[in-house]
Amino acid sequence: MISIIIPNYNKSEYLVSTINSIKSQTYQNWECIIVDDFSHDDSIAIIRNEIKYDKRFNLIVNKKNMGASYSRNTGIKKSSGDYILFLDSDDFLSNYCFENRISFLKKKSNIDYAVFKMGTFYKAIGDSKSIWSDFSGDHLKRFLSHSLPWHTMMVLWRKKTLIDLNGFQESFPRSQDVELHTRALISNFKYEICSSVKVDCFFRIDSNRIKNYTNFLKKDILGKTNYYNYFKNNLKGSKNLKNLRGTIFESYLIIYTFYKQDKITISQLINLINLLENSFDLSNWSQFNKLWIAIYKIIKKRKIHFKGLNYVFKLFLIK
């Protein structure tokens, strides 16, 4: 059996589509555990209405807002399947997803998890051509630098592997999946990339999902700096430590991206940059790295951008 675990918080407008994509699966031996994280929209009523005739669904409602990691860990504890797939409540699956993944992992008894390709969409499947399928390079280095090779729902886990990893870190408000995948790579769990089959899942990239950009960025800063500080302490002496600077760079990048798009004001920009720089330790950065970031900030504050700018700054920062 495969267990699908979905944490939900105030995503009522997307739930029906996500739930229907699970109901439509050609592979029938599944259960779906939806953990509602104390939503204050119509989520619970919608979920109950959509699952009332299908006993394979199980709705769990948190008594207070506990975060996605807690909700996913609750799902793991309640799950009965040998395999686990994590979805967000606005994701979408092709109807052959479970069949595709179970078939692959059953043939690979020596691996702990498998990674599959993922498509993207804005409003409807097919309105974006972007596919998450670049699995090149050193995967650990890519996660440490936040050049992410895969995303939450791209992975099918053996339940035993998640138990051995002790699930998600509940102190992370964001980047929970990035942290989990990084630990799995550091711990040398065996995995395989399945790049030969077609896309079987879709990630929503519609920016309208973000209701408050300042709050979104604050959580992003906390998630990325938690990640940076956690692995900085756990990778002391490692040659991979320098790659973590890429995660901090990505936090600068998303702040300045929203500023350029007029999603945040100049005063909000200043406050967010101050929050970022007070949330991690720069003491082990070289003078060059500090100067490099200072130059980047001057350029981006003036809303200057040209092709390759972000790539070059990030590349030299982690060298």
N, C-alpha and C positions, 0 to 999 in steps of 0.2 A: 504493500500500500504506500501511496505517496500522500504526505500531509502538506497542505498549503496553509501558510500562516500569514494573515493580513492584519497589521495594526491599522487602526483608523482613528483619525481625529478631524472632525468637521469637514469631511469630504463628501457630503451627502449628494452633491450634483454629479459625482463620478461613479458612485457605488454600483448602480444598476448595470452599467456597462462592464465593470470589472467582474461582478458576480456572474453575469450571463456568459462571459468568456470562460468561466470555470465550468458552468453547467453544460456548455457545448462540447466538452472534451470527448474525443473518441475513446480514450482510455478511461474506464469507469471505476477502477478500484482506487478511489481517493476519498479523503476527508478534507474539509476546509474549516479552519479555526479562525474566526474573526474576533479580534480583541479591540473593542471600542475603548478609547482612552479618555473617557468622560467628556464626550462631545456635547456641545450645547446647540447644535443645529438639529436637523431632522434625521440624522444618521441612523439612530437606533430603530426608529419606526420603519425606515426604508429597508434596513437589513432584515428585520423581522418579517416584513411583508414578502421580501424576495426569497427567503429561505424556508418559509413555513411548511412547505410540502416536500422538503428534501432533508432527510435525517442525516445526510452526510455533512451538513453544515452545523457548526457549533458556535454560538455567539456568547462571548464572555465580555462583561462590562466592568471596567475598572471603577472603583468607588471614588477615585479622584485621579487627576491627570498625573500619570506616572512616566510618560515618555515612551518612545518607540522601542527602545532596547528592552525595557521592562516588559512591554507588551509582547514582543517577540519571544523573550525568554519564557513568559507565561505560556505562549503557544507551544514552545518546545516541550515543556513539562506535561502539557495536556495531550500531546500528539501520540498517535498510535502507529504511525507509518514507519517503515524502514528508511524512507527517503523524505527529505524536507525541501520545500521550495518557498522562499519568502517573496511576497508581493507587497507593493504599496496599494492603497485603496483607489488609486487612479490609473493603475497599470492595466494592460490588456494582453491576453494570451491568444495565440492562434489555436484552433481546435485540435491540432495534432501535437501540441506542446508536450503534454504528459507522456504520450505514446513515444514520441521522439526521444525524450530524455531517459525514460525508464529503459527503453530498448538499448540505448547506448551504454548506460551504467551497468546494466546486467551483464553485458559482454566484457566489462572491465572490472573484474572482481578484486583487482589489486590496487584500485585507486579509492581515495576518500571523498573526492568530489569532482565534478565535471563542469566545464564552462562552455556556454553556448552563445551564439550571436544574438544581437538585440537590435530591433528597429526603433524608430522614434516617430512621434506624431504630435501635431498641434491640437487639432479639433477632431480629426477622423483619420483612421488608418489609411495611408496612401498619400497624405498631404505633406509628408516629409520624406526625402530620399536618403537622409542621413542614417547610416547603419553603424552600430558599434561592433566593429569586427577587426580592429587593429590589435593583434596579440603579439606584436614584435617586441624584441628587446628583453631586458631583465625585468621580470614582473615585480619582484620585490622593490627594486630601485624605482620603478614607475609608480608604485603605490606610495612609497615614501616621499616622492616628489609631487604627488597628486596629479600625475599624468595617467589617470586611471585606466587600466586595461580592461576592467570589467566592473559591472554594476550588480546590485543586490539580486535581482531576479534572473540574472544570467547564469547563476550557479544552482546546480542540483546537488544537495549534500546528502551523505549518509548520516542518519541521525546520530550514530555512534560518534562520528567525527565532531559534531557540534557539542555533544556531551563532554568529549575529551577536551574541547576548547573552552569549556565552561560558558558557552553561549556568548552573548553580547555584553560589552562593558556598559553598565547602566548609568555611569557617570557622564557619558557622552551625549549631549543634546543633538549633535549632528555628527556626520562622518562615522556613524556606528558601523556600517558595513565595511567602510574602508579600514577601520581599526581591526575588525574581525578577519578580513581577508589578509591583512598584513601579518597578524599573529599566526594564521594558518601557514603562510609562506615561511615565516621565520622558524616555525615548529617543524618544517619539512614534511607536512602532510602531502601525500601523493595526489596529484591531480592530472587531468588531461583536458586539452582544448579540443572541442568538437567544432571545427570550422568548415567541415565539408557539407553540412546540412543547411537548409535554408532557415532564415530568421523565424523564430517561433514565439517571440514575445516583443512587446512594444512599450516604450517609455514615453510618458507625456512630457513635452517640453514647452508647453504653453505658459508663458511668463505671467499670464493673468491669474494663474493659481496663487501667486504671491499677493496677499492682501495688504501687508504692511512691510515695505522694503527695509525700513530701519530695523524693525524687529527681526526680519529674516537675516539681515547682515550681522546683527548682534549674535544670533544663534550660530551663524556660519563662522564668525570669529572664534566663539567659544569652542565650537567643535574642532576647528583646525588647530587652534593653539593647545587644546587638550591633547590632541593627537601628537603635535610637535613635542610638547613637554613630556608626554608619556614615553614615546619612543626615543627621545633624546636621552632619557635616564636609562632606558633598557638596552640601548645600543652603544653605550660608552666604549670607546676604543675601536668601534667598528668602522671600516672604510666606507660603509654606506651612510654614515651619520650626515655627511654633507648634503645628501639628497633631500633631507628633511627641509632644507631651506626652500625647496620648491613648493612645499605645502604653504609656507608663510607667504611666498610670492603670490600664490593663487588667491589668498585672502586679500592682499592688496589689489589684485587684478579685478576681482568681482566688485569690490567697493568702487573702484574708479570706473568700471564699466557702467554701473548703475548711475554714477554721477554724470558721466558723459551722456547717458540717455535721459537725463533730467528726472530720474526717479528719486534722487535725494538732493538736498540743497547743499550749498557750500558749508554752512555751519554743521549740518549733519555729517558731511564728509570729514571735517576736522575732528569732530567728536568720535567718529568711528575709527579713524586712523589712530587717534590717541588711545582708544580702547584696545585696538590691536597691539600697539607697541608697548602697552602696559601689561599685556597678557602673556608675553613670552620673554625669555632671557636672550639678549643680544650679545652677552659677554664673550661667547666663543666664536662670534663672527669676526672675520678679518676686517681691517680698515677698508680694504677694497670693497668687500661685500656691503659694508655700511654706506660707503660713498656711492656704490652702484644703485642701491635702493633709494638713496637721497636724490640722485639724478632722475630715476624713474618717477618719483613722486612729483618732481618739478614739471616734468613733461606731461604727465597725466592730469595734473591739476589744471593745466592750461588746455585740456581736452585735445591735445595733439595725438594723432594716431596715424601710423602707416603700416602697411603689410609687413609682417615679420618682427615688428617692434617687441611684442610680448615674448615671442619665441626667443629672440636674441638675449633679452634681459634675463629670462629664466635660465637659459643655457649657461650663461657666464656665471650666474649666481650659484649654481650647483657644481661648477667645475672644481 
